[in-house]
Amino acid sequence: METTTRRSSALPLNVRLLATAGLISLSLSMTACSDADAVDANDQANEIDEVVFAVPVETETVATGDITSTYDTTAILEAREEAFVVARASGIVEEIYVEEGDFVEKGQVLAQLDKRRYELNLSKAQAELTGIERELEKINKVYSKKLISDDTYDKLTSQFESAKASVRLAELDLKEATITAPISGFVAERNAKVGNLTESFQRERMFHIVQQRNLQGIVYLPENELSNVTVGQSAMLTVAALNDRAITATVERISPVIDATTGTFKVTLKVPNNDNRLKAGMFTDVSLEYATHANATLLPRRALITIDDNHSVFVVDNGKVKKVDVSTGFETNDVVEVIRGLSGTEEVVTAGHQNLKDSAPVEVVNS
């Protein structure tokens, strides 16, 4: 009888149970590790989101103070008084006593013309006057006795008056041979030279004198500004030639007419110059002050966002920003008055607006 031996491939039950338990344990361990990695990844992603999307911005705190409404324009300073000195007598220039830049008082001698001819003319006129005066004295003695006619007496009297006038003219000619300053001021130009021949009332100017203790600036404003300007109103002048020195001027005159071709009117400013540092012809920037609002809420101009005439700002609060609509009033180059929308204590974004939206997280990076 043939016996066949058959080997079974099945593992014992206890072995299979142990193997199955090990597999389950390994699976659970792997699953736990996978879940833990996922949680860590989510936390890291959240942290990265918070860091990456916190937009760096610069901020300033809204202030309270005074603000003035101004109209900005330009002007060229002019001398309020000036004189062009010309010769009123003919003659050779013998002496010149002043130079350009010298300060002269009214009546001070500037130059001397040759006066010998005028001295001779005066002597001649005085001699003629003396002769007629003596003759008139003799005639007066006999005229009272009616020994000469009224006609002869009247002619001699007329000659006497004419001789007196000739003397006064000769004295005036002699006086005008000495050139004097008609006003006090600085000599801006000296065109006269020793040896030159001057003709009376010639067009050539011997001297140009300007009075600069008080200067004036002429500005032309658009007609819609007429109601905002009054005499005595202040204006701030900035002179670039004097390292942007600020000068306070006042409105002295306002033209009552509007130029129809330009739509502007003329305003004359009085500019003090006690230290004579300002010079006629200097170019200045002018800020004409209209009105002042005290204790106003002042917003840095850089913080203001304007889109289609709507104004807004980003206010920083607890690491995030809030977009706030505002209404504005007076403005300057640096600040804007806020009439409505802010209380005056907010911290506002001044740089970094382009990357912001409402409720966005921010990081303040002020230098």
MINU-842084 format. One record per residue (C-alpha): residue number from 0; residue in three letters; y, z, x. Coordinates in steps of 0.02 Angstrom, whole numbers, plus 50000, padded with zeros to 5 digits. Layout:
<keros>
<kero NUM; Ala; <Y; Z; X>>
...
</keros>
This chain:
<keros>
<kero 0; Met; <50000; 50000; 50000>>
<kero 1; Glu; <50161; 49941; 50072>>
<kero 2; Thr; <50297; 50065; 50074>>
<kero 3; Thr; <50476; 50006; 50087>>
<kero 4; Thr; <50609; 50127; 50145>>
<kero 5; Arg; <50787; 50099; 50061>>
<kero 6; Arg; <50947; 50178; 50140>>
<kero 7; Ser; <51081; 50224; 50015>>
<kero 8; Ser; <51266; 50176; 50060>>
<kero 9; Ala; <51345; 50306; 49943>>
<kero 10; Leu; <51431; 50458; 50024>>
<kero 11; Pro; <51397; 50630; 49962>>
<kero 12; Leu; <51512; 50689; 49821>>
<kero 13; Asn; <51586; 50831; 49919>>
<kero 14; Val; <51636; 50713; 50058>>
<kero 15; Arg; <51716; 50591; 49938>>
<kero 16; Leu; <51814; 50731; 49854>>
<kero 17; Leu; <51880; 50789; 50020>>
<kero 18; Ala; <51931; 50612; 50067>>
<kero 19; Thr; <52017; 50584; 49902>>
<kero 20; Ala; <52115; 50746; 49919>>
<kero 21; Gly; <52171; 50695; 50092>>
<kero 22; Leu; <52232; 50529; 50031>>
<kero 23; Ile; <52328; 50608; 49887>>
<kero 24; Ser; <52406; 50734; 50006>>
<kero 25; Leu; <52455; 50596; 50126>>
<kero 26; Ser; <52530; 50493; 49983>>
<kero 27; Leu; <52630; 50640; 49919>>
<kero 28; Ser; <52692; 50676; 50093>>
<kero 29; Met; <52749; 50497; 50116>>
<kero 30; Thr; <52832; 50495; 49945>>
<kero 31; Ala; <52926; 50656; 49983>>
<kero 32; Cys; <52986; 50586; 50147>>
<kero 33; Ser; <53043; 50427; 50062>>
<kero 34; Asp; <53140; 50524; 49929>>
<kero 35; Ala; <53222; 50634; 50060>>
<kero 36; Asp; <53277; 50482; 50159>>
<kero 37; Ala; <53350; 50407; 50001>>
<kero 38; Val; <53450; 50565; 49964>>
<kero 39; Asp; <53516; 50570; 50142>>
<kero 40; Ala; <53563; 50386; 50131>>
<kero 41; Asn; <53659; 50414; 49969>>
<kero 42; Asp; <53753; 50564; 50043>>
<kero 43; Gln; <53799; 50463; 50196>>
<kero 44; Ala; <53856; 50319; 50088>>
<kero 45; Asn; <53967; 50435; 49987>>
<kero 46; Glu; <54040; 50508; 50146>>
<kero 47; Ile; <54070; 50332; 50214>>
<kero 48; Asp; <54152; 50282; 50050>>
<kero 49; Glu; <54270; 50430; 50060>>
<kero 50; Val; <54318; 50391; 50241>>
<kero 51; Val; <54330; 50202; 50225>>
<kero 52; Phe; <54428; 50199; 50063>>
<kero 53; Ala; <54554; 50337; 50106>>
<kero 54; Val; <54703; 50223; 50139>>
<kero 55; Pro; <54818; 50277; 50281>>
<kero 56; Val; <54999; 50293; 50221>>
<kero 57; Glu; <55166; 50361; 50277>>
<kero 58; Thr; <55262; 50476; 50160>>
<kero 59; Glu; <55430; 50561; 50136>>
<kero 60; Thr; <55489; 50696; 50018>>
<kero 61; Val; <55615; 50652; 49883>>
<kero 62; Ala; <55783; 50735; 49918>>
<kero 63; Thr; <55934; 50793; 49818>>
<kero 64; Gly; <56112; 50752; 49869>>
<kero 65; Asp; <56268; 50648; 49839>>
<kero 66; Ile; <56268; 50459; 49831>>
<kero 67; Thr; <56414; 50339; 49821>>
<kero 68; Ser; <56417; 50166; 49744>>
<kero 69; Thr; <56494; 50039; 49863>>
<kero 70; Tyr; <56536; 49855; 49874>>
<kero 71; Asp; <56504; 49782; 50047>>
<kero 72; Thr; <56608; 49642; 50122>>
<kero 73; Thr; <56699; 49599; 50284>>
<kero 74; Ala; <56879; 49593; 50342>>
<kero 75; Ile; <56984; 49551; 50495>>
<kero 76; Leu; <57114; 49681; 50543>>
<kero 77; Glu; <57294; 49623; 50541>>
<kero 78; Ala; <57457; 49699; 50602>>
<kero 79; Arg; <57563; 49766; 50461>>
<kero 80; Glu; <57722; 49721; 50558>>
<kero 81; Glu; <57745; 49587; 50688>>
<kero 82; Ala; <57891; 49490; 50760>>
<kero 83; Phe; <57908; 49327; 50854>>
<kero 84; Val; <58058; 49344; 50968>>
<kero 85; Val; <58158; 49184; 50996>>
<kero 86; Ala; <58320; 49159; 51090>>
<kero 87; Arg; <58476; 49160; 50983>>
<kero 88; Ala; <58581; 49107; 51131>>
<kero 89; Ser; <58566; 48968; 51260>>
<kero 90; Gly; <58548; 49004; 51445>>
<kero 91; Ile; <58438; 49025; 51597>>
<kero 92; Val; <58316; 49171; 51594>>
<kero 93; Glu; <58370; 49285; 51737>>
<kero 94; Glu; <58262; 49440; 51711>>
<kero 95; Ile; <58106; 49490; 51614>>
<kero 96; Tyr; <58077; 49676; 51593>>
<kero 97; Val; <57911; 49688; 51497>>
<kero 98; Glu; <57737; 49618; 51508>>
<kero 99; Glu; <57594; 49590; 51386>>
<kero 100; Gly; <57517; 49754; 51331>>
<kero 101; Asp; <57677; 49856; 51356>>
<kero 102; Phe; <57737; 49964; 51213>>
<kero 103; Val; <57921; 49938; 51170>>
<kero 104; Glu; <58040; 50029; 51056>>
<kero 105; Lys; <58154; 49942; 50934>>
<kero 106; Gly; <58313; 49886; 51027>>
<kero 107; Gln; <58232; 49895; 51200>>
<kero 108; Val; <58286; 49756; 51319>>
<kero 109; Leu; <58150; 49626; 51345>>
<kero 110; Ala; <58241; 49494; 51448>>
<kero 111; Gln; <58413; 49445; 51509>>
<kero 112; Leu; <58491; 49272; 51500>>
<kero 113; Asp; <58633; 49211; 51610>>
<kero 114; Lys; <58785; 49283; 51521>>
<kero 115; Arg; <58930; 49225; 51629>>
<kero 116; Arg; <58981; 49086; 51510>>
<kero 117; Tyr; <58983; 49208; 51364>>
<kero 118; Glu; <59086; 49333; 51463>>
<kero 119; Leu; <59215; 49197; 51499>>
<kero 120; Asn; <59219; 49144; 51317>>
<kero 121; Leu; <59249; 49323; 51267>>
<kero 122; Ser; <59390; 49342; 51392>>
<kero 123; Lys; <59470; 49182; 51327>>
<kero 124; Ala; <59457; 49237; 51146>>
<kero 125; Gln; <59530; 49407; 51186>>
<kero 126; Ala; <59677; 49327; 51279>>
<kero 127; Glu; <59715; 49213; 51133>>
<kero 128; Leu; <59707; 49360; 51015>>
<kero 129; Thr; <59824; 49460; 51123>>
<kero 130; Gly; <59952; 49318; 51127>>
<kero 131; Ile; <59951; 49293; 50940>>
<kero 132; Glu; <59959; 49480; 50910>>
<kero 133; Arg; <60117; 49496; 51017>>
<kero 134; Glu; <60198; 49348; 50931>>
<kero 135; Leu; <60156; 49422; 50763>>
<kero 136; Glu; <60238; 49586; 50812>>
<kero 137; Lys; <60399; 49495; 50853>>
<kero 138; Ile; <60397; 49397; 50691>>
<kero 139; Asn; <60366; 49554; 50589>>
<kero 140; Lys; <60534; 49621; 50648>>
<kero 141; Val; <60631; 49471; 50586>>
<kero 142; Tyr; <60521; 49433; 50435>>
<kero 143; Ser; <60578; 49593; 50352>>
<kero 144; Lys; <60756; 49524; 50365>>
<kero 145; Lys; <60700; 49360; 50288>>
<kero 146; Leu; <60749; 49262; 50443>>
<kero 147; Ile; <60588; 49155; 50440>>
<kero 148; Ser; <60499; 49072; 50297>>
<kero 149; Asp; <60347; 49141; 50208>>
<kero 150; Asp; <60250; 48985; 50257>>
<kero 151; Thr; <60276; 49014; 50444>>
<kero 152; Tyr; <60231; 49195; 50428>>
<kero 153; Asp; <60071; 49157; 50330>>
<kero 154; Lys; <60015; 49028; 50460>>
<kero 155; Leu; <60038; 49150; 50602>>
<kero 156; Thr; <59946; 49285; 50506>>
<kero 157; Ser; <59800; 49167; 50477>>
<kero 158; Gln; <59796; 49123; 50662>>
<kero 159; Phe; <59788; 49308; 50702>>
<kero 160; Glu; <59638; 49335; 50587>>
<kero 161; Ser; <59552; 49182; 50659>>
<kero 162; Ala; <59579; 49245; 50837>>
<kero 163; Lys; <59501; 49412; 50790>>
<kero 164; Ala; <59350; 49321; 50719>>
<kero 165; Ser; <59335; 49218; 50879>>
<kero 166; Val; <59331; 49378; 50980>>
<kero 167; Arg; <59193; 49449; 50870>>
<kero 168; Leu; <59092; 49287; 50887>>
<kero 169; Ala; <59112; 49290; 51077>>
<kero 170; Glu; <59055; 49470; 51079>>
<kero 171; Leu; <58903; 49425; 50974>>
<kero 172; Asp; <58859; 49279; 51089>>
<kero 173; Leu; <58871; 49393; 51239>>
<kero 174; Lys; <58762; 49523; 51154>>
<kero 175; Glu; <58629; 49394; 51109>>
<kero 176; Ala; <58614; 49342; 51290>>
<kero 177; Thr; <58519; 49505; 51308>>
<kero 178; Ile; <58350; 49488; 51220>>
<kero 179; Thr; <58296; 49649; 51132>>
<kero 180; Ala; <58146; 49703; 51029>>
<kero 181; Pro; <58174; 49688; 50841>>
<kero 182; Ile; <58033; 49813; 50803>>
<kero 183; Ser; <57933; 49945; 50894>>
<kero 184; Gly; <57761; 49890; 50948>>
<kero 185; Phe; <57653; 49814; 51082>>
<kero 186; Val; <57695; 49652; 51172>>
<kero 187; Ala; <57553; 49536; 51119>>
<kero 188; Glu; <57622; 49380; 51206>>
<kero 189; Arg; <57752; 49343; 51339>>
<kero 190; Asn; <57794; 49158; 51346>>
<kero 191; Ala; <57964; 49173; 51432>>
<kero 192; Lys; <57975; 49145; 51621>>
<kero 193; Val; <58115; 49178; 51744>>
<kero 194; Gly; <58214; 49018; 51774>>
<kero 195; Asn; <58172; 48938; 51607>>
<kero 196; Leu; <58313; 48867; 51503>>
<kero 197; Thr; <58315; 48931; 51325>>
<kero 198; Glu; <58403; 48847; 51181>>
<kero 199; Ser; <58473; 48946; 51036>>
<kero 200; Phe; <58349; 48963; 50892>>
<kero 201; Gln; <58221; 48854; 50978>>
<kero 202; Arg; <58045; 48854; 50906>>
<kero 203; Glu; <57966; 48919; 51065>>
<kero 204; Arg; <57930; 49104; 51053>>
<kero 205; Met; <57984; 49208; 51200>>
<kero 206; Phe; <57885; 49362; 51146>>
<kero 207; His; <57763; 49414; 51011>>
<kero 208; Ile; <57770; 49598; 50963>>
<kero 209; Val; <57646; 49685; 50847>>
<kero 210; Gln; <57656; 49859; 50771>>
<kero 211; Gln; <57480; 49932; 50767>>
<kero 212; Arg; <57502; 50114; 50718>>
<kero 213; Asn; <57450; 50058; 50546>>
<kero 214; Leu; <57344; 49903; 50523>>
<kero 215; Gln; <57286; 49818; 50365>>
<kero 216; Gly; <57129; 49731; 50310>>
<kero 217; Ile; <57124; 49594; 50179>>
<kero 218; Val; <56968; 49579; 50071>>
<kero 219; Tyr; <56931; 49463; 49926>>
<kero 220; Leu; <56824; 49534; 49786>>
<kero 221; Pro; <56741; 49442; 49640>>
<kero 222; Glu; <56834; 49457; 49477>>
<kero 223; Asn; <56697; 49563; 49395>>
<kero 224; Glu; <56741; 49702; 49519>>
<kero 225; Leu; <56923; 49714; 49462>>
<kero 226; Ser; <56891; 49862; 49347>>
<kero 227; Asn; <56806; 49959; 49488>>
<kero 228; Val; <56953; 49955; 49610>>
<kero 229; Thr; <57108; 50066; 49603>>
<kero 230; Val; <57253; 50100; 49721>>
<kero 231; Gly; <57214; 50248; 49834>>
<kero 232; Gln; <57027; 50218; 49828>>
<kero 233; Ser; <56931; 50250; 49990>>
<kero 234; Ala; <56845; 50117; 50094>>
<kero 235; Met; <56736; 50141; 50247>>
<kero 236; Leu; <56761; 50019; 50391>>
<kero 237; Thr; <56631; 49995; 50528>>
<kero 238; Val; <56698; 49915; 50688>>
<kero 239; Ala; <56562; 49835; 50794>>
<kero 240; Ala; <56678; 49814; 50943>>
<kero 241; Leu; <56697; 50004; 50953>>
<kero 242; Asn; <56510; 50044; 50948>>
<kero 243; Asp; <56504; 50042; 50757>>
<kero 244; Arg; <56643; 50170; 50743>>
<kero 245; Ala; <56677; 50220; 50562>>
<kero 246; Ile; <56858; 50217; 50500>>
<kero 247; Thr; <56917; 50280; 50330>>
<kero 248; Ala; <57042; 50163; 50248>>
<kero 249; Thr; <57125; 50164; 50077>>
<kero 250; Val; <57167; 50031; 49949>>
<kero 251; Glu; <57354; 50000; 49961>>
<kero 252; Arg; <57383; 49847; 49852>>
<kero 253; Ile; <57284; 49748; 49723>>
<kero 254; Ser; <57334; 49573; 49677>>
<kero 255; Pro; <57363; 49556; 49489>>
<kero 256; Val; <57300; 49376; 49483>>
<kero 257; Ile; <57129; 49294; 49504>>
<kero 258; Asp; <57111; 49140; 49614>>
<kero 259; Ala; <57042; 49011; 49492>>
<kero 260; Thr; <56961; 48908; 49631>>
<kero 261; Thr; <56861; 49052; 49707>>
<kero 262; Gly; <56852; 49178; 49564>>
<kero 263; Thr; <56913; 49317; 49679>>
<kero 264; Phe; <57064; 49431; 49693>>
<kero 265; Lys; <57151; 49499; 49847>>
<kero 266; Val; <57143; 49682; 49898>>
<kero 267; Thr; <57246; 49751; 50043>>
<kero 268; Leu; <57177; 49902; 50137>>
<kero 269; Lys; <57285; 50022; 50237>>
<kero 270; Val; <57198; 50062; 50402>>
<kero 271; Pro; <57263; 50209; 50508>>
<kero 272; Asn; <57266; 50184; 50696>>
<kero 273; Asn; <57347; 50338; 50770>>
<kero 274; Asp; <57253; 50324; 50934>>
<kero 275; Asn; <57287; 50136; 50950>>
<kero 276; Arg; <57103; 50099; 50982>>
<kero 277; Leu; <57097; 49971; 50843>>
<kero 278; Lys; <57172; 49801; 50880>>
<kero 279; Ala; <57236; 49665; 50766>>
<kero 280; Gly; <57106; 49529; 50750>>
<kero 281; Met; <56955; 49645; 50758>>
<kero 282; Phe; <56811; 49604; 50640>>
<kero 283; Thr; <56750; 49746; 50527>>
<kero 284; Asp; <56618; 49778; 50395>>
<kero 285; Val; <56694; 49855; 50238>>
<kero 286; Ser; <56610; 49968; 50111>>
<kero 287; Leu; <56725; 49994; 49963>>
<kero 288; Glu; <56680; 50158; 49878>>
<kero 289; Tyr; <56679; 50153; 49687>>
<kero 290; Ala; <56611; 50321; 49625>>
<kero 291; Thr; <56505; 50468; 49684>>
<kero 292; His; <56361; 50554; 49593>>
<kero 293; Ala; <56332; 50733; 49650>>
<kero 294; Asn; <56161; 50820; 49657>>
<kero 295; Ala; <56070; 50656; 49627>>
<kero 296; Thr; <55883; 50629; 49655>>
<kero 297; Leu; <55876; 50520; 49811>>
<kero 298; Leu; <55725; 50411; 49844>>
<kero 299; Pro; <55698; 50325; 50013>>
<kero 300; Arg; <55726; 50140; 49984>>
<kero 301; Arg; <55564; 50099; 50074>>
<kero 302; Ala; <55467; 50193; 49941>>
<kero 303; Leu; <55531; 50087; 49796>>
<kero 304; Ile; <55419; 49949; 49727>>
<kero 305; Thr; <55505; 49817; 49621>>
<kero 306; Ile; <55409; 49687; 49520>>
<kero 307; Asp; <55498; 49583; 49387>>
<kero 308; Asp; <55643; 49708; 49380>>
<kero 309; Asn; <55522; 49852; 49350>>
<kero 310; His; <55533; 49994; 49477>>
<kero 311; Ser; <55394; 50112; 49527>>
<kero 312; Val; <55336; 50227; 49668>>
<kero 313; Phe; <55171; 50301; 49727>>
<kero 314; Val; <55171; 50491; 49722>>
<kero 315; Val; <55045; 50585; 49830>>
<kero 316; Asp; <54953; 50728; 49743>>
<kero 317; Asn; <54799; 50816; 49813>>
<kero 318; Gly; <54748; 50673; 49926>>
<kero 319; Lys; <54769; 50537; 49795>>
<kero 320; Val; <54915; 50433; 49734>>
<kero 321; Lys; <54987; 50410; 49562>>
<kero 322; Lys; <55095; 50262; 49517>>
<kero 323; Val; <55253; 50320; 49429>>
<kero 324; Asp; <55381; 50209; 49344>>
<kero 325; Val; <55563; 50254; 49382>>
<kero 326; Ser; <55738; 50205; 49329>>
<kero 327; Thr; <55869; 50184; 49466>>
<kero 328; Gly; <56057; 50206; 49481>>
<kero 329; Phe; <56170; 50194; 49633>>
<kero 330; Glu; <56098; 50117; 49791>>
<kero 331; Thr; <56139; 50118; 49977>>
<kero 332; Asn; <56054; 50039; 50126>>
<kero 333; Asp; <55938; 50188; 50147>>
<kero 334; Val; <55917; 50278; 49981>>
<kero 335; Val; <55911; 50242; 49794>>
<kero 336; Glu; <55965; 50358; 49655>>
<kero 337; Val; <55824; 50396; 49531>>
<kero 338; Ile; <55890; 50428; 49356>>
<kero 339; Arg; <55722; 50451; 49269>>
<kero 340; Gly; <55541; 50470; 49325>>
<kero 341; Leu; <55547; 50599; 49466>>
<kero 342; Ser; <55592; 50783; 49471>>
<kero 343; Gly; <55658; 50780; 49649>>
<kero 344; Thr; <55519; 50870; 49743>>
<kero 345; Glu; <55383; 50737; 49753>>
<kero 346; Glu; <55304; 50667; 49910>>
<kero 347; Val; <55311; 50477; 49898>>
<kero 348; Val; <55229; 50337; 49996>>
<kero 349; Thr; <55350; 50242; 50109>>
<kero 350; Ala; <55227; 50131; 50202>>
<kero 351; Gly; <55055; 50065; 50154>>
<kero 352; His; <55093; 50014; 49973>>
<kero 353; Gln; <55004; 49846; 49988>>
<kero 354; Asn; <54833; 49928; 49996>>
<kero 355; Leu; <54859; 50052; 49855>>
<kero 356; Lys; <54814; 50064; 49673>>
<kero 357; Asp; <54830; 50205; 49548>>
<kero 358; Ser; <54720; 50357; 49589>>
<kero 359; Ala; <54670; 50287; 49759>>
<kero 360; Pro; <54629; 50416; 49894>>
<kero 361; Val; <54751; 50417; 50040>>
<kero 362; Glu; <54767; 50491; 50212>>
<kero 363; Val; <54944; 50539; 50267>>
<kero 364; Val; <54976; 50481; 50445>>
<kero 365; Asn; <55159; 50522; 50471>>
<kero 366; Ser; <55211; 50516; 50654>>
</keros>
